[in-house]
Each structure stands twice: as C-alpha cells, then as structure tokens.
Amino acid sequence: MVIVGIVALCVVLAVLAFLVPRLSHGPERGTQRALGLGSRAGGKAPGPLGRLFSKPFRSSSKAVGRSGSAGRRTRGRLPF
C-alpha cells in the first residue's frame, strides 16, 4: 500500500512539475522533508537494522526528486 502511495505521489509531482514548474518545488521539498524524517527515525535503530529501516525512505526520496526534475526537464525541452 505504501508503494502505491509513493508511485502516485511521484506521478502527481511529475505532472505538477510539467504543468507549473515553479510551483512544483514546494510540494517536492515538503515530501522530501517528510521522507527525510522517516529515514532519520529508521536510522536510529541499532546496527544493520538502522540501514535496513531507513533505506525505503531514502529510495522514495530519490524517486520523488527524480520525478519532479524529470517533469521540469521535459517541460524545458518543449519547443514552445
């Protein structure tokens, strides 16, 4: 269920970044901030468990960043 939510969020951010690139930075930063909190909280677990618990949040944060930048990059490549 969480994976579906992250995928939906990435799609929404990519569309938002394509349609209104300047306004897409705020939601992207807010999402990455929330995922960063989860990553830091998961990283406080002892030993290898900390890396294991924080990894999904880190990879989700990367995906959110990539989808936003891909939408803005695609918008910038349009001829008009």
N, C-alpha and C positions, 0 to 999 in steps of 0.2 A: 504494500500500500504506500509506503514511503517512497519507493522508487517511482511509482506512478505520479506522485505529487511533485517530485523533483523534475521529472520529464515534462510534466505540464507547466511547471514554473519556467523551465528553460524555453519552452515553446512560446509562452506568453512574453518573456523578456526579449526573445529574438524578434517577435512581431512588433513589440513596442519599440525596440531599437531600430527596426527598419522604418517604421512609420514616423516616429518622433525621436530622432537620435539624441537630442539634447536632454529631453525629459526622461530618458531611459537610465541615466546614470544613478539617479536617486534610488529607484527600486532595486537596481543591481547592487548598489553598495549596502542597502539595508538587508538584502538577502544574504550577502556575503558576511555581513556583520553577525547575523543570527547563526549562520553556519559556523562561523569562527568561534562563537560562544560554545556551541556543541562540541567542536573539535577540542577546545581547551578543556572543557569539562571531561570529555572522554580521555584526554591525555593525562589526567591526574591519577588514573588507575595505575597500580604498580606494575613495573616491568613491561614485558611484551604486551600485556593486556591494554596498556595505555595506547600503544601504537595501533593495536587492533581496533579499539573503540573509537579512536579519532580518525581513522582512515576514511570511513564513509562520508564524514563531514568534509574532509579535505577534498576528496574527489568530487563531491557535489558542488563545492565552492568553485572548483576549477571549471566544472561544466557550466555553471551559471555565468562565469566570466567569459568563457568561450562563446556561449550562445549570444550574449549581449554584444561582444565585439564582432561576431560574425554578421549580425544584423546591421550594425553600423557600417562595417566594411562593404557589405553588399549594397547598401544604400549609397555609399560613396562611389561605387563603380558604375552606377546608372548614368546614362549619357545626358539626362536632363536634370 
